[in-house]
């Protein structure tokens, strides 16, 4: 009989969007994100949700004119079915670097997708998304971070099974954003709730079109 590689099997399972989403609900990640993501929006309007997957964040922005974009066509198909009763919600499967979006938006949400991208992919992706902003628009970037020496065992366990393989520290993100070419309006760290499973903390950067300036965050 063939030997079953349990670790490889577990990895394949958690890489299925529906399984990953269920796991995120169990450990409390989705409820926490539901509090954090909308908290930075000071007004409504149109929203581009980059890396929308199966529409996990969509329900928190149903009062926006919403477009979700993901490179995974099967995930986009599932998102369309999931939110089919909402006429202000749309989804597209595309690579935004190779297939630029012609519309402009009041907001771009780039949430917990950064650790799926290498450094060489992150900058062109940000460039493409910044072109999708209206002149007074804002890009809201969130991503989980690793904190060597501080992360609990359960936190490291979650990281090791995450779909994204490019986890960064806060310092690495500071170099990417604060020394980069984009205008940073504010930045901070959202500390995760101290529950039975300690989730990763998240960095947040608010970007706007225009020359680069930096406002120090918390």
N, C-alpha and C positions, 0 to 999 in steps of 0.2 A: 504493500500500500504506500502511496506517496506521503511524504512527510509534510504536515501542514505547518507553515510558518505563521504562528499565531500573531506575532508582532506585525508582520506584513499584512495579514488579514485585517487586523484592527485598524491599521493605517488606511487601507482601502475603504473600510466601512465609514470611518469618520470623514473621509474625503467626499462622501455622498452628501450633497447639500442638505437634504431632509434629515439625515442622521446627525450631521453636525449641528443643525438648528435645534434639534431636540436636546442634544447634549448641552448646548448653550443655555437653553431654558432650565435644564436640571441644575446646572452649577450657578445659575443666577446672572449670567453674563447679559442676556437679552433684556431682562428687567432693569439692570443697571444702565445699559446703553439707552434705554427708553427714557431714563431720567436725564442723562448727560447730554445726548445729542441735541434735543430740542432746546435745552437751556441756554444755548449760545445765540439763538436766533432772536433778534430784536424786532423783526417785522416779517410779514408773510411775503407772498409773491410767487415767482416761478423758481423751481428747484431742479437742478440736475444732480441725481444721486449716482455717483460713479462707483462701480463695483457692487451693484445692487443685489447680485445673486438671485435668490428666489423671492426677493421683496421683503426681507426681514425688517427693514427700517421703514418701509412704505407707510405702514399704519400710523406712524407718529407724525406724518406730514400730509395727511389727507386734506388739509385746508390749504394746500399749495397747489399750483399747477405743476405737476410732478412728471419728470422723465427719468426713469431708471435705465442705466446702461451697464452692460456686462459683456465680457468677451465670450462667456459660456452660453451658447445658444439654448441648451437644454434647461439651464437655470432660468433664462429669460422666458422661455415658454411656460415654465411652471409659475413664474411670477405673474405673467399675463392671465393665466387661468385663476390664480389665487385672488387677484384684484380686478377681475373682469367687470364687476358691477360698479366701478367708479370711473365715470367718463373723463375726469380730470387727471387720470393716472395712465401713463403710457410707459412702454418698455421697448428697448432696442438692443439687439445683439450686435456689437461692433467693437473694433479695435480703434479707440479714439485717436491714436497717434497716426495710424495709417488711413483712417476714415474720419476726418475731422467733422465735428458737429457744426452746422451753419447757424443754429439758433444761439441766442444769448439769454442769460438767466440772471435773476437777482441773487441767487445763491448756488454754489456748488458744494455738495457734501462729498468729501473724500475720506471715508470713515473705515478704519481698520482694514484697509486694503494695501497700505504702504508696505507691510511686511511680506506681501506677496511679490514685491518688485525688487529687483536688484538696484543698486545705486545708479547704474547706467540707464535703467529704465525709468527711474523715479523722476528725474529732471525733465525728460521729454514729455512725460505724462502730465506733470504740473504745467508745463508750457502750453500743452493742448487744452487743458482745463481752464487756464487763465484766459485764453482766447474766447471762452464760452461765457465770460462774465460781462454784464452791462457795465458802463463806466463807474457806477456807484456800487457795483456788486461785491460780494464777499465769497471767498473760498474758505470752507471750514474743514480743516484737516485734523483728524484724530487717528492715533494709532497706539496700540499696546506697546509697552517697552519691557525690556529685561533689565533687572537691577542686580547684578552679581553681588553676592554677600547679603542681600536683603530679601530676595524672593524666597518665599516659603517652599517647602517640599511640594505641596499641592500646586502651587503656582508654576514651579518648574515642570511638573508633570503635564499640566495643561499646555505649556509652551512646547514641550517635546512632541505632543500629538497634534499641534496646530497644522493647518493646511499650508500656511505661509512659512517659508524657510529663511526669511531675511529679517529676523527680529533685531531691533536696534536698541541701544541704550539712549537715555535722554541726551547725553553728551553728543552722541553720533547724530541725533536729529538736530541738535543746536548747530552743529557744523554745517549740516545740509541746508538748513533754513536761514540761520542768522548770518552765514557767510555766503549765501546764495544770491541769486539775481532778483528774487521776488520781494515785494513789499510786505513785510510782516507788521500787522497792526498790533497784535497782542499774542502772547503765548503763555501757557501754564500747564500744570500737571493736575489731572483729576485722580485723586487717590481712591482706589477701589474699596468697597465695604469690607470690613474685617469679619467675614462669615466663616462657616465651617470649612469652606473652600475659599482660599484667598485668591482673588483674581488679580490679573496684572493691572498696574496703574497705566493711565493713558496720558500721552502728551496731546496738547491741542495748540494749533497754530491758526490764526485768522489772517488771511492774505487778501489784499486788494490790488486792483490794477494801479499802475503808476510807478514812479521811481522807488527804489528800495530805501525804506527807513525801518527802524526797529524800536518797538516799545517793550521794555522788559516786563515779563509777566511774573506770576507768583511761582 
